[in-house]
C-alpha cells in the first residue's frame, strides 16, 4: 500500500494542480488529505493562486481516490461542493501491522494524542510544519503544507508506505526519509 498524504491547501489552485500532478507521478493507491482544503482562514495570508472554486473542481476530478478528514477551516458548505466525504474528524486506517490515526491536528496532536495501542502512527496537518517525530507510544507525521508552509521552505507532501515514509517537494524531490520498523 502506498499513500500520498497532504494537508492545508487553503484554496490554492496552484498548489492543488502541482499536488495532483505529483499524485499522478507517484502512482499512489490513495490520496489522503488532512483538511483545510478550500479556505485560508482568518490567521493565514491568501496563498498564491487562491481560487477555491478551481481547487474543488480539480479535487472532484479524482474524488474516487481521495480520503479526507475535516480541518478547522472546513465547513458544511464545503461538503456541498466537494464530491467526496470531508466532515470526519478522524480516520482509522490500517497500514500493514500499524494503525494510522489520521486527523487534521487541531483536536488531536502530539500534545493531545488519541488513546490507541502503542506503536500507532499519528498523522496530522494543521501546523504547516513538516514533522517526523518519535514519541514513546507513537510516531507523529505531518506533511506540512503545499501552499502555506511555515518554518520551512518545503512545499510538499509525504509518501507513506508499510516500511517507510518519504517527505517530498511538489516537484517530487525527496528531502527526508524515515524507515518504519
SULRA-V222324 format. One record per backbone hydrogen bond with DSSP energy under -0.5 kcal/mol. NH is the residue of the N-H (numbers start at 1). CO is the residue of the C=O. E is the energy in kcal/mol with one decimal. If there is no record, write none. Layout:
NH,CO,E ; NH,CO,E
//
This chain:
3,160,-2.7 ; 4,30,-2.6 ; 5,158,-3.1 ; 6,32,-2.2 ; 8,35,-2.2 ; 9,36,-0.6 ; 10,36,-2.8 ; 11,37,-2.8 ; 12,9,-1.6 ; 13,11,-1.0 ; 13,49,-2.4 ; 16,12,-2.4 ; 17,13,-2.8 ; 18,14,-1.9 ; 19,15,-2.6 ; 20,16,-2.6 ; 21,17,-1.9 ; 22,18,-2.1 ; 23,19,-2.4 ; 24,20,-1.9 ; 25,21,-2.1 ; 26,22,-3.0 ; 27,23,-1.4 ; 28,23,-0.9 ; 29,2,-2.9 ; 30,2,-1.1 ; 31,65,-2.8 ; 32,4,-3.2 ; 32,30,-0.6 ; 33,31,-0.6 ; 33,67,-3.0 ; 34,6,-2.5 ; 44,41,-0.8 ; 50,47,-1.2 ; 51,11,-3.3 ; 55,51,-2.4 ; 56,52,-2.6 ; 57,53,-2.2 ; 58,54,-2.4 ; 59,55,-2.4 ; 60,56,-2.4 ; 61,57,-1.1 ; 62,58,-0.5 ; 62,59,-1.3 ; 63,60,-1.4 ; 65,62,-2.2 ; 66,63,-1.1 ; 67,31,-2.5 ; 69,33,-1.7 ; 70,88,-3.1 ; 74,71,-1.3 ; 78,75,-1.3 ; 79,75,-1.1 ; 80,76,-1.0 ; 81,77,-0.6 ; 81,78,-1.1 ; 82,78,-2.0 ; 91,102,-2.3 ; 93,91,-0.6 ; 93,100,-2.7 ; 95,93,-0.5 ; 95,98,-2.8 ; 98,95,-2.2 ; 100,93,-3.4 ; 101,99,-0.5 ; 101,121,-3.1 ; 102,91,-2.8 ; 102,100,-0.8 ; 103,123,-2.6 ; 104,89,-0.6 ; 109,112,-1.1 ; 113,110,-0.5 ; 116,114,-1.1 ; 119,137,-2.8 ; 120,117,-0.9 ; 120,137,-0.9 ; 121,99,-2.6 ; 122,120,-0.5 ; 122,139,-3.0 ; 123,101,-2.6 ; 123,121,-0.7 ; 124,122,-0.6 ; 124,141,-2.5 ; 125,103,-0.5 ; 125,104,-1.9 ; 127,125,-2.1 ; 130,128,-0.5 ; 131,142,-2.3 ; 133,140,-2.3 ; 135,133,-0.5 ; 135,138,-2.9 ; 139,120,-2.0 ; 140,133,-3.2 ; 141,122,-2.8 ; 141,139,-0.5 ; 142,131,-2.4 ; 144,129,-0.6 ; 145,128,-0.5 ; 146,7,-0.8 ; 147,8,-0.7 ; 148,8,-0.5 ; 150,128,-2.2 ; 156,154,-0.6 ; 157,168,-2.0 ; 158,5,-2.3 ; 159,166,-2.9 ; 160,3,-2.9 ; 160,158,-0.5 ; 161,159,-0.5 ; 161,164,-2.8 ; 162,1,-0.6 ; 165,178,-2.5 ; 166,159,-2.4 ; 167,176,-3.1 ; 168,157,-2.8 ; 169,173,-2.7 ; 170,155,-1.9 ; 172,169,-2.2 ; 175,167,-2.5 ; 176,167,-1.1 ; 178,165,-2.6 ; 180,163,-2.5 ; 181,179,-0.5
//
